[in-house]
Amino acid sequence: MNPSTDTKSLAAHVLVALVRAQRARRVVTVHDLALELDVRKTDVRDVVSLLHHEGHVDALRMKLTLSGLTLATALARSSLRPLRSSELADSAAA
């Protein structure tokens, strides 16, 4: 994982991106998520594997499970933390 990328924040962003894609009936890949979130594919793949292991994502189909859908829906209503520590520093300085 890239040291400037927070795993928990990336997981939240991935869940929200997946719920938006599912609502729009779009199929997404790890590559699509990496481009959308502007992070490395490796980082997205690691987080998707973690979310799969926790039972929130079906990694083979890149779909949310029921628990993932519940989490993603709740997260989509909140303000997510920035993905990079430099964005955190910029927002703290403002």
Steps between C-alpha positions, in 0.01 A plus 500: 500500500629842411608669827304815418175300454293419807356146473179578691431808291568312177267220612224755564553661159499161327174403671335828399628471142364146480156598632480784247599265219245240607226762520590610147515133393861543390757222517829622645847351518794562728646710220181712481504560875869591497439757227190641669671530839840599357690229689713204400328183377702302752355705786144450371561128451631469857199684642252300290665179627471624857134596452438160338661324796279704738192402297413845361596448135478209259842552343436264209196695385609840640161533670404597851355241734204593718730612782712695250190666359392603849844645580535672164156659524582640844842623384354663188294727726805617695804707417788266422856571607744587222700209363845656523683644798605802289130578451458472877783747557359740240155491659645552850699801381191665346 
